[in-house]
Amino acid sequence: MADTPAEPKATVYYDGSCALCSAEIGLYSRQKGAEGVCFVDISQEGADAGADLDRTDAMKRFHVRDADGTLRSGARGFAHLWLQFDRWRWLARIAAIPGIAQLLELLYRGFLPVRPLLSRIARRLGARPVNDQG
Protein backbone atom coordinates (compact mmCIF):
# COMPACT_ATOMS: atom_id res chain seq x y z
CA MET A 1 0.00 0.00 0.00
CA ALA A 2 1.03 3.63 0.29
CA ASP A 3 4.08 4.58 2.32
CA THR A 4 3.33 5.89 5.77
CA PRO A 5 3.60 9.68 5.79
CA ALA A 6 5.48 11.36 8.67
CA GLU A 7 2.31 13.16 9.82
CA PRO A 8 -0.70 11.62 8.08
CA LYS A 9 -3.79 13.69 7.36
CA ALA A 10 -5.75 10.50 7.94
CA THR A 11 -5.10 6.96 9.11
CA VAL A 12 -7.28 4.24 7.64
CA TYR A 13 -7.82 0.97 9.50
CA TYR A 14 -8.98 -1.80 7.20
CA ASP A 15 -9.36 -5.58 7.13
CA GLY A 16 -6.52 -6.78 4.91
CA SER A 17 -7.79 -10.36 5.18
CA CYS A 18 -10.85 -9.31 3.14
CA ALA A 19 -10.28 -9.44 -0.64
CA LEU A 20 -12.98 -6.82 -1.28
CA CYS A 21 -11.56 -4.47 1.36
CA SER A 22 -8.02 -4.93 0.03
CA ALA A 23 -9.14 -4.15 -3.52
CA GLU A 24 -10.88 -1.00 -2.35
CA ILE A 25 -7.88 0.15 -0.31
CA GLY A 26 -5.69 -0.58 -3.34
CA LEU A 27 -7.86 1.81 -5.34
CA TYR A 28 -7.64 4.50 -2.68
CA SER A 29 -3.89 4.08 -2.23
CA ARG A 30 -3.32 4.90 -5.91
CA GLN A 31 -5.20 8.21 -5.75
CA LYS A 32 -3.51 11.58 -5.81
CA GLY A 33 -3.46 12.56 -2.14
CA ALA A 34 -2.85 9.03 -0.86
CA GLU A 35 0.66 10.07 0.15
CA GLY A 36 -1.01 11.92 3.05
CA VAL A 37 -2.89 8.84 4.22
CA CYS A 38 -1.55 6.02 6.37
CA PHE A 39 -3.19 2.67 5.55
CA VAL A 40 -3.10 0.17 8.43
CA ASP A 41 -3.99 -3.46 7.78
CA ILE A 42 -5.62 -4.20 11.11
CA SER A 43 -5.75 -7.94 10.32
CA GLN A 44 -1.99 -8.18 10.85
CA GLU A 45 -0.82 -9.33 14.28
CA GLY A 46 0.59 -6.41 16.19
CA ALA A 47 -1.26 -3.78 14.14
CA ASP A 48 -1.88 -0.78 16.38
CA ALA A 49 -5.23 1.00 16.13
CA GLY A 50 -4.72 3.17 19.19
CA ALA A 51 -6.10 2.95 22.70
CA ASP A 52 -9.65 3.93 21.67
CA LEU A 53 -10.12 1.31 18.93
CA ASP A 54 -10.21 -2.37 19.71
CA ARG A 55 -8.71 -4.58 16.96
CA THR A 56 -11.82 -6.78 16.89
CA ASP A 57 -14.06 -3.76 16.40
CA ALA A 58 -11.71 -2.41 13.75
CA MET A 59 -12.05 -5.66 11.79
CA LYS A 60 -15.84 -5.33 11.74
CA ARG A 61 -16.15 -1.78 10.37
CA PHE A 62 -14.17 0.73 8.36
CA HIS A 63 -12.42 3.30 10.58
CA VAL A 64 -10.54 6.51 9.80
CA ARG A 65 -8.64 8.67 12.27
CA ASP A 66 -8.02 12.28 11.24
CA ALA A 67 -4.89 14.28 11.99
CA ASP A 68 -6.25 15.60 15.29
CA GLY A 69 -7.06 12.07 16.50
CA THR A 70 -10.81 12.06 15.88
CA LEU A 71 -11.97 8.55 15.00
CA ARG A 72 -14.77 8.07 12.48
CA SER A 73 -16.29 4.80 11.34
CA GLY A 74 -18.62 3.56 8.65
CA ALA A 75 -20.02 6.13 6.25
CA ARG A 76 -18.49 9.04 8.17
CA GLY A 77 -15.09 7.37 7.90
CA PHE A 78 -15.46 6.98 4.15
CA ALA A 79 -16.56 10.60 3.78
CA HIS A 80 -13.48 11.79 5.66
CA LEU A 81 -11.24 9.61 3.51
CA TRP A 82 -12.82 10.94 0.31
CA LEU A 83 -11.86 14.46 1.40
CA GLN A 84 -8.20 13.46 1.06
CA PHE A 85 -8.46 12.85 -2.71
CA ASP A 86 -9.06 15.61 -5.26
CA ARG A 87 -11.09 13.30 -7.50
CA TRP A 88 -13.31 12.09 -4.64
CA ARG A 89 -14.09 15.35 -2.82
CA TRP A 90 -17.35 15.73 -4.72
CA LEU A 91 -18.57 12.54 -3.05
CA ALA A 92 -17.56 13.86 0.38
CA ARG A 93 -19.53 17.04 -0.35
CA ILE A 94 -22.62 14.98 -1.16
CA ALA A 95 -22.13 12.99 2.04
CA ALA A 96 -22.09 16.31 3.97
CA ILE A 97 -25.61 17.23 2.83
CA PRO A 98 -27.96 16.99 5.83
CA GLY A 99 -29.46 13.51 6.04
CA ILE A 100 -27.14 11.95 3.45
CA ALA A 101 -24.55 10.72 5.96
CA GLN A 102 -27.32 8.99 7.91
CA LEU A 103 -28.64 7.37 4.73
CA LEU A 104 -25.13 6.25 3.75
CA GLU A 105 -24.65 4.80 7.22
CA LEU A 106 -27.88 2.78 6.89
CA LEU A 107 -26.68 1.48 3.53
CA TYR A 108 -23.28 0.65 5.00
CA ARG A 109 -24.90 -1.28 7.87
CA GLY A 110 -26.92 -3.19 5.28
CA PHE A 111 -23.72 -3.99 3.39
CA LEU A 112 -21.82 -5.35 6.41
CA PRO A 113 -23.71 -8.68 6.69
CA VAL A 114 -23.06 -9.44 3.00
CA ARG A 115 -19.42 -8.31 3.05
CA PRO A 116 -18.08 -11.88 3.55
CA LEU A 117 -20.05 -13.12 0.53
CA LEU A 118 -18.94 -10.16 -1.60
CA SER A 119 -15.35 -10.74 -0.50
CA ARG A 120 -15.56 -14.36 -1.65
CA ILE A 121 -16.97 -13.23 -4.99
CA ALA A 122 -14.20 -10.62 -5.30
CA ARG A 123 -11.62 -13.33 -4.56
CA ARG A 124 -13.08 -15.55 -7.31
CA LEU A 125 -12.83 -12.59 -9.68
CA GLY A 126 -9.15 -12.22 -8.88
CA ALA A 127 -8.99 -9.83 -5.92
CA ARG A 128 -6.62 -10.95 -3.21
CA PRO A 129 -6.36 -9.98 0.43
CA VAL A 130 -3.27 -7.91 1.20
CA ASN A 131 -1.85 -10.70 3.35
CA ASP A 132 -2.26 -13.18 0.45
CA GLN A 133 -0.52 -11.21 -2.30
CA GLY A 134 2.93 -12.75 -2.08
C-alpha positions in Angstrom: 0.0 0.0 0.0 1.0 3.6 0.3 4.1 4.6 2.3 3.3 5.9 5.8 3.6 9.7 5.8 5.5 11.4 8.7 2.3 13.2 9.8 -0.7 11.6 8.1 -3.8 13.7 7.4 -5.8 10.5 7.9 -5.1 7.0 9.1 -7.3 4.2 7.6 -7.8 1.0 9.5 -9.0 -1.8 7.2 -9.4 -5.6 7.1 -6.5 -6.8 4.9 -7.8 -10.4 5.2 -10.9 -9.3 3.1 -10.3 -9.4 -0.6 -13.0 -6.8 -1.3 -11.6 -4.5 1.4 -8.0 -4.9 0.0 -9.1 -4.2 -3.5 -10.9 -1.0 -2.3 -7.9 0.2 -0.3 -5.7 -0.6 -3.3 -7.9 1.8 -5.3 -7.6 4.5 -2.7 -3.9 4.1 -2.2 -3.3 4.9 -5.9 -5.2 8.2 -5.8 -3.5 11.6 -5.8 -3.5 12.6 -2.1 -2.8 9.0 -0.9 0.7 10.1 0.2 -1.0 11.9 3.0 -2.9 8.8 4.2 -1.5 6.0 6.4 -3.2 2.7 5.5 -3.1 0.2 8.4 -4.0 -3.5 7.8 -5.6 -4.2 11.1 -5.8 -7.9 10.3 -2.0 -8.2 10.9 -0.8 -9.3 14.3 0.6 -6.4 16.2 -1.3 -3.8 14.1 -1.9 -0.8 16.4 -5.2 1.0 16.1 -4.7 3.2 19.2 -6.1 3.0 22.7 -9.6 3.9 21.7 -10.1 1.3 18.9 -10.2 -2.4 19.7 -8.7 -4.6 17.0 -11.8 -6.8 16.9 -14.1 -3.8 16.4 -11.7 -2.4 13.8 -12.1 -5.7 11.8 -15.8 -5.3 11.7 -16.2 -1.8 10.4 -14.2 0.7 8.4 -12.4 3.3 10.6 -10.5 6.5 9.8 -8.6 8.7 12.3 -8.0 12.3 11.2 -4.9 14.3 12.0 -6.3 15.6 15.3 -7.1 12.1 16.5 -10.8 12.1 15.9 -12.0 8.6 15.0 -14.8 8.1 12.5 -16.3 4.8 11.3 -18.6 3.6 8.7 -20.0 6.1 6.3 -18.5 9.0 8.2 -15.1 7.4 7.9 -15.5 7.0 4.1 -16.6 10.6 3.8 -13.5 11.8 5.7 -11.2 9.6 3.5 -12.8 10.9 0.3 -11.9 14.5 1.4 -8.2 13.5 1.1 -8.5 12.9 -2.7 -9.1 15.6 -5.3 -11.1 13.3 -7.5 -13.3 12.1 -4.6 -14.1 15.3 -2.8 -17.4 15.7 -4.7 -18.6 12.5 -3.0 -17.6 13.9 0.4 -19.5 17.0 -0.4 -22.6 15.0 -1.2 -22.1 13.0 2.0 -22.1 16.3 4.0 -25.6 17.2 2.8 -28.0 17.0 5.8 -29.5 13.5 6.0 -27.1 11.9 3.4 -24.5 10.7 6.0 -27.3 9.0 7.9 -28.6 7.4 4.7 -25.1 6.3 3.8 -24.7 4.8 7.2 -27.9 2.8 6.9 -26.7 1.5 3.5 -23.3 0.7 5.0 -24.9 -1.3 7.9 -26.9 -3.2 5.3 -23.7 -4.0 3.4 -21.8 -5.4 6.4 -23.7 -8.7 6.7 -23.1 -9.4 3.0 -19.4 -8.3 3.0 -18.1 -11.9 3.6 -20.0 -13.1 0.5 -18.9 -10.2 -1.6 -15.3 -10.7 -0.5 -15.6 -14.4 -1.6 -17.0 -13.2 -5.0 -14.2 -10.6 -5.3 -11.6 -13.3 -4.6 -13.1 -15.5 -7.3 -12.8 -12.6 -9.7 -9.1 -12.2 -8.9 -9.0 -9.8 -5.9 -6.6 -10.9 -3.2 -6.4 -10.0 0.4 -3.3 -7.9 1.2 -1.9 -10.7 3.3 -2.3 -13.2 0.4 -0.5 -11.2 -2.3 2.9 -12.7 -2.1 
